[in-house]
Amino acid sequence: MCDVDFAAGGVAAFFLAMGVYALMWPERVLQRFGTPTLTRDGRNEVRAVYGGFGVAVAAVLAFAVSGAPEAPGILIALGVALIGMAVGRLISVGIDGFPGFQPWLYLAVELVLGGVLIAAGTF
């Protein structure tokens, strides 16, 4: 396994863990951000965006690691998507003010994982 495979595989493992966690315990996901309870629609949203999307990202990264010729494009596209999430958080800081610890933590995770994927896709 080369460094690119290791990097993409590590990010895939993160997304798989996040996705399964969100599918099983959607309330716990948003409790980290100060939202103690969710409506039925809210649980559906968390399961879709954090759960289903996370598992799908893990699957696409696993496909990329399998030697797919599309791997560089997959890695770069997902890396840019993660950087976009971080930019959205920064825009929110400008509009809503400084958040608590969790949004900053996830911003850092998004920047690091996005950078890892972009770097892996360019080798």
JOFENDA-V23219 format. One record per backbone hydrogen bond with DSSP energy under -1.0 kcal/mol. CO is the residue of the C=O (numbers start at 1). NH is the residue of the N-H. If there is no record, write none. Layout:
<<CO:NH> <CO:NH>>
This chain:
<<2:6> <3:7> <4:8> <5:9> <6:10> <7:11> <8:12> <9:13> <10:14> <11:15> <12:16> <13:17> <14:18> <15:19> <16:20> <17:21> <18:22> <19:23> <20:24> <21:25> <25:29> <26:30> <27:31> <30:33> <30:35> <31:34> <39:43> <40:44> <41:45> <42:46> <43:47> <44:48> <45:49> <46:50> <46:51> <47:52> <48:53> <51:55> <52:56> <53:57> <54:58> <55:59> <56:60> <57:61> <58:62> <59:63> <60:64> <61:65> <62:66> <63:68> <64:67> <68:71> <70:74> <71:75> <72:76> <73:77> <74:78> <75:79> <76:80> <77:81> <78:82> <79:83> <80:84> <81:85> <82:86> <83:87> <84:88> <85:89> <86:90> <87:91> <88:92> <89:93> <90:94> <91:95> <92:96> <93:97> <101:105> <102:106> <103:107> <104:108> <105:109> <106:110> <107:111> <108:112> <109:113> <110:114> <111:115> <112:116> <113:117> <114:118> <115:119> <116:120> <117:121>>
